[in-house]
Amino acid sequence: MKSCPSLKLFDKKVLVLGLSKSGISAAKYLNKIGAEVYITEFRAEKAEDAQKIAELKELGIQVEMGGHSDEFIKDSYIAVTSPGIPPRADIMQKLKDAKVKVISEIELAYTQTQVPFIAITGTNGKTTTTALTAHILSSEYKAEPCGNYGVPPCDLLEEDIDFMVCECSSFQLEYSNAFRPQISVWTNFTPDHIDWHEGLENYFNAKAKIFKTPQAPAFSVLNAKDEKLLEFSKECGGTVFMFAGDIGDNCSYVKDGIIYFKRNGKEEEIISIADCPLIGEHNYQNVMCSVIVAKLEGVPVDKIRESIISFKVPEHRLEKFAQNEKTVFYNDSKATNPEASLVAINSFNDSDVVLIAGGRDKNTDLKEFCDAINKHIKTVILIGEAAERFDENLKKNGFNNIIREDTMEKAIDKSIELNPDVVLLSPACASFDMYSGYEERGKVFKEYVLSKIK
């Protein structure tokens, strides 16, 4: 570890909010450096918590479940929060009243190391971009994915590494007010998590802070096809690179089926999109992001190309996982909003595609989503709470080849019966009406498909 902590916490009382993976990671690190650590968790204790709590208490860490007591808050020097706790939560007001500063686990890690951070944020595409960027950098350096994907950054503080490639959600960035990455990447921006942030502007600003003074990086990397980000690029600090468009002297773009990188006006050929294992325009954009970062960090072109070709797509992200005599099956369960599904749908041309969609509705606009279905999808099978609204919107848009099913399993049975070229699960909705998260939804989809086509 390149250690030179800017936040000295030895012998200080530190409150950790939440018994999450990142919360436990922060607590163990803080305990190791000699802080007096208290973990407070709002929810009641569950059976599966017992071992974790016992391990923490054995280290001398104090743990409380079922609420946030004044005793735990009292005299805290600082609080480290888990990403799921919204700013309006009662505990946040209590900490504000007690004049206790709240930071994210990402910011804690940042203050404890000199290892440079590459921060990747965005509404969609950030996990694939994080994984690919770390994969490419690892061909030349010791680079680890962390944050919202991979391990908590505090887990890496004692590792001998050159880069932390950190996926940053808006929840994490909300509480990261001193975090200053070496490179900040913004994949795209569409409305999401509006309730949590209490407004679209707050959601945007949570992400925007790592591109602007005083947190401006050495390099800002943004999507040229996103009008809001293109306009915002004028406010960004550091040297600005745009991707998905031949704009200015610093950018990455596709021309004649080839991904290029340009710096200071000098163009360099990187890779043919035909050689990319990722399909779809959105994934080519993810590749361009990663190419820019790799070039800025000095990775040779031949290693960039080899790394892209050898890359394996993260699970639940337009993941091709099965095929029978006629049909290819794709799991895109991570598409929890229409914009994410839109890019998956647009990846298929001239194919007989059955789309399985639906779940917990985010009540976002469906016009572009419906337009894409009209162009690229033969049959839509709807499930979950959103089925009625999606059905109405599709029919208003002139699409009538719709089937309604009440379970994922019935939807899969029907899709196999139709014998299409492609079955695509890309729900355009959250999963919480039927599942614990998009991971469980994707797992159920994959396991049932594999059981039926053996």
Secondary structure, DSSP 8 states (H G I E B T S, - for coil): -----SS--TT-EEEEE-SSHHHHHHHHHHHHTT-EEEEEESS---GGGHHHHHHHHHTT-EEEESS--HHHHTT-SEEEE-TT--TTSHHHHHHHHTT-EEEEHHHHHHHT--S-EEEEE-SSSHHHHHHHHHHHHTTTS-EEEEETSSB-GGGGTTS--SEEEEE--HHHHHT-SS---SEEEE-------HHHHTSHHHHHHHHHGGGSTTS--SEEEEETT-HHHHHHGGG--SEEEEESS--SSSEEEEETTEEEEEETTEEEEEEEGGG-SS-SHHHHHHHHHHHHHHHHTT--HHHHHHHHHH----TTSSEEEEE-SS-EEEE-TT--SHHHHHHHHTT--SS-EEEEE-SB------HHHHHHHHHH-SEEEE-STTHHHHHHHHHHTT---EEE-SSHHHHHHHHHHH--SEEEE--SSBSTTTSSSHHHHHHHHHHHHHHHH-
